[in-house]
Amino acid sequence: MFLLRKEFRQIVRNPFMIRAIIAVPILQMLILVPAVTFEIKRIDLAVIDNDHSPSSRELLARLSGSSFFRITATPVNIDEAEALLFSGDADMALIIPGDFSEGLAGITRPRLQVLADAVNATSAQLSWSYLTSVVRDFNRDIVIGKGAATAGISAAGSHQASIPGIGVASRFWYNPTLNYKYYMLPGVLVILITAIGLMMTGLNLVREKEVGTIEQINVTPVRKWELIASKVVPFFIIGLLDLALGLSIGWLAFNIPFEGSLLLFFGCASIFLVAVLGLALFFSTMASTQQQFLFIAFFFVMIFILMSGIFTPTESMPVWAQQFNWVNPVAYLMRINRMVMLKGSGFADIARDMGMLSLLAIAFIIMAIRAYRKRA
Amino acid sequence: MAAVEALNITHRYGRVTALDDISFNVNEGELFGFIGPDGAGKTTLFRIAATLIIPAGGRMTLFGLNTVSRYRELRNHIGYMPGRFSLYQDLTVEENLNFYATIFGTTIKENYHLIEPIYKQIEPFRKRQAGRLSGGMKQKLALSCALIHKPRILILDEPTTGVDAVSRTEFWEMLANLKSEGITIIVSTPYMDEALRCDRIALIQNGRLLDIDTPGNIRLSCSNRIFAVRHHRKYELLLALKSLPGVLSREPFGDAMHVSLNPDTTPEQLVRELEAKGLAGVTVTEIVPGIEDIFLELMKREA
C-alpha cells in the first residue's frame, strides 16, 4: 500500500502527468474523431465540354449541383486537363465528346471519358462512384423522358449503366446516417487507453531504472510482484478514468449513441488494460532508458493500431495480416467497442473476442513476469 | 562470526574480468575500507554483497547468510548506499525517509536515535524535494535512508565522491559514530586520506586484492624508504631522476617528487648527482610513506 501511495504522490506531483492525463483524452476525442473521416467532399472537377449542347450543360449542372463536385476548371484539351491533374489543381477530369447530344438522340453511342488522380486509391474510387451515380441518374431521366430503352451513356471504363429492373431500397443498420464519427469514436477510445496504459506505465518503470532508484528498492525486502503491482495499479485506474472521460466527451460533443451495457464496455476495457500493462512491463525489461522504451513501444503501438481495423476493415486485409491480429489486443477491443457501443451487443456476442483478449492478457503478464524474474 | 566472508569471488562482464578470485573477511563491528582506482571492481564487489548480482564464481556470506540463496532474509539487515544518488528526487526529504522506513516495516520514530546526528542537519529542509538538495545534504539523506531500518551492516559505495572536503570529514565522523553503535561498515573510496580512518583496508586493483591490513601495518610493509625531492624546475628534475640508475621509482605528488632509492644509494649521493646535472638547490627529505606510495609500489610489484 505504501508503494501505491508513493506512486500516486509522484503522479500528482508531476505537473506534466496531470496535464497529460486530462488533456490527452480531450484532445484526442476532439481532434481525431471529427478529423478522420472517409467522406469525400468538394472533388475538384475539370471539364472539357466538346459538345456545348443543352444536354451536356444539363449534365454539368447536375454534377455541380451535387455537394460532392465543384467544377473548378474548363481546359480546352486533354493535355491541359492532364496538367491540371498533375499539379493537383483538379482531382478528376471529365471529357464530354462532341457527339454527346447526338448520341443521346440515339444516333451513336455516347461515351464519357473520365481521368482521375488515383494517388489516394480510396478517394479516387469514391469520387468515381459518386460520378457514375450522378451519370446514372441523368441517364435514367433521359431514357425515361424518351420513353425508350435503347440508348444510354456509358462512362468509359465502367460497366454499362443499365436501368435496374428491380429497385433496391437500402437501409444502413446500426449507423443509419453512415456517420463516420460513430465509426471512429469507439476506435479513438481504444487508441486513448493504449497510449495511457502502454506509454505511461512503461516510461514510469524505465525511469526508475534510468534514475537508479530501482537499485535502492531492490536491496529492500520489497518483493518483485509488489513493485510491479504498485506500478500497474495506478495506471490501470487512470486508464479507466480516462476512458470514462473520453466517453463523456463523445456523449457531449458528438452525441454518440451508446447501445450496449456500460458494465460490459468497462469490463472489456479492463481486460484490455491488463494486456497492455503486461506488454508495457515486458517492453520495459528490454529497455534501460526511456528513449529505448519509447522506440520499442512506438513501433509496436503503430503496428497494433494500423492493423487493428480502425481505418480499414480487417476482413479486407491479407490473410497473414488477419492472422497477426490474433495476437493484437487492439484489434479485439476495437471490434468489441464498436459492437457494444453501436450495435448494443451483449456478452454472448462478444464472448469469443473477450475470451481471446483474456488469454492474451494472461500471456503478456506471464511473459512480463518471466522477463522480470531474472534477478540481475 | 564474521560479518562478511568472501571466498574466491569472481565476476565477469562479457570478456572483461571485473573480479578475479577475491577472498576476504570482515569482522563484526569493523570499519572496512576498499581503496582502489576507478574500474578496480569495487562497485561490482559491493553489488554482490548487497545481493544485487550473483557472482560468476565463489561465494559470499553476510552473518552466515549466503548472498545468493538467502538474499531475502539478508535484505532486512543491509543498508546499501549506491555510488549514484538513487532516492526519489520528486519526493521530499521526509517522504523519502518515511517511504524507506515503511518498506522495512518500521517508523522514523523507532530508529530516530540512530539517524538523529545526521538527520538533524537536514531536518530544516524536510519539506524540500530531494532533487533540490545540495550534494552534501543528498548524501546525508541517503545515509539516513540506508540506516532507518537499523541494519547490521552498511555497504557504502564511494559515499564521498563528489562531496566537498568539509562534508567528507563530517561524513567520516558519522561513520565512526555508527561504528560505535556496533554496525559493521564496508566502504569504498578512491581517496587515500580516507583510508586512514578505517580499521582495516583492502587495496584493490584490476579486480584483484593487492593487500589487506590495518593502515598502519600497510605502511610498515613498505620495504623502501621514500624521499620527497623538490626543485622548482620540475620537468628537468623528472628527466634527471629518470636518468639515474639508483632511483627505483619516481611519482609526482603535488609540489614534490616521491622517490624510492636503491638500498645502496644514499640521499646525499642523490643530491650530489642531481646538482651535477645542473639542478642547484635541490632538497631531499625522507618522509613516512603514505597509502598512495604503498599503493603505487604494490601496483608496480604486481605488474
Interface residues (C-beta under 8 A of the other chain):
Chain A: F2 L3 K6 R9 Q10 R13 N14 V211 G212 T213 I214 E215 Q216 I217 N218 V219 T220 P221 V222 R375 A376
Chain B: A50 T51 L52 I53 I54 Y71 R72 R75 N76 I78 Y80 P82 R84 F85 S86 L87 Y88 Q89 D90 L91 E95 F99 Y100 T102 I103 F104 C145
